[in-house]
Amino acid sequence: MANKFAVLRQKMSPESQARAEVKAQAMLAEMPLNELRQARGLSQKMLADLLHVQQPSIAKMEKRTDMYLSTLRSHIEAMGGQLEVVARFPDGAVKIRNFADLGSKATA
């Protein structure tokens, strides 16, 4: 019989719990679109309905390695998120603002 995760977690040492939390946060901080969609509790069909496209379009989009920012933005917003473009340099990160109102300009 399988144990509940909460029970297993309680049996772990505080150090092990902390290490597991760090790993979990690292995994959540970076993931492909299909895993993000699944983590948000959405099927491809549900997301397709929100975006007013067919389900195969979602499957194709999730496999792409290159797409328009507007396409990615609408995908993220349909999942309830907000897309930010950040440039990372050795001496710091800069949020690029050019794309902040991309969605509103496209619909205007």
N, C-alpha and C positions, 0 to 999 in steps of 0.2 A: 504494500500500500504506500502511496506517495505521501510525503510530508508536505505540509503547507510551508511556503517560503518563509513566512513570518516566524514559524517555529524553528526552522533551520537557522535563520538569521540570529535569533535570540541565543542560540547555542554557540555562535561564533564569538571569538574574543573581540574586545573593542577595537583592537588594532586591525583585525581581519575585516571587521565591519567598515572601518574607515577606508581601508584599501579597496574594498568592493565598491564603496560609494564613489571613490575617485575614478575607478574604472568605468562605472556606470555613467557618471557625468561626462567623461571623455567620449564614450560611445554615443551619448545623446547629443553632444555638441557638434558631431559631424556624422552625417549619414546621407546615402543616396536618396533621391526623390521618392522612389517606391517604398523604402523603409520609413521615410518621414510620413508618407500618406498612411501607411499601415499603423504607425505609432499614433497618429491622430484619429484612428478608428474609422478610416474611410476605405471603401472598396473603390476599385477603378470605376465601376458603374456609378457609384454615388458621386464621385468627383466629376465624372463626365456630365452627369445631370446638372451639377452646379455650374459647370462651365459651358453648358449647352452645346456639347460635342458628343460624338460617339465614343464608346468605351475603347475601341482600338486606337483612337487618337491619344488617349491617356497612356496606353501601353507603349506606343511609339515614342511619345514625349519622354517617358521615364527612361527609355533606352538611349536617348540622344546625349551626345557629349557636347553639343554646341546648339544654342538656341538664342532667340532674341530675348533681351531683358524684359520686354513687355509680356512675352509668353510666360517666362518664369515668374514674373510678378503676379500675373493673373492666377497661375497655378498655386502659388503660395497663399495669395489672398483668399482663394476658394477654400483653402484648408483652415482659414481663420488667422493666418499669420501676416507678417509685414516684411517685405524684402528690403534689405539694406545692402548697399554696395560699399565695401571697405577695402582700401588698399593698405597692405601691411608692408612696412619697411623695417630694416634693422633698428632704426631709432624711434619707431612708433607706428601707429595706425592712423589713417585718415578716412573718415566717412565721406564718400563722394556724393555731393548733393544734387548734381545734374539730373539724377534719375528720381528724385524724391516725388515729383509731381508728374511722372511719366504717364501714369494711369489716367489722371484727370485730363491731361492734354490729349490723350488718344481718344477719349470719349467726348471731348468738347467739339 
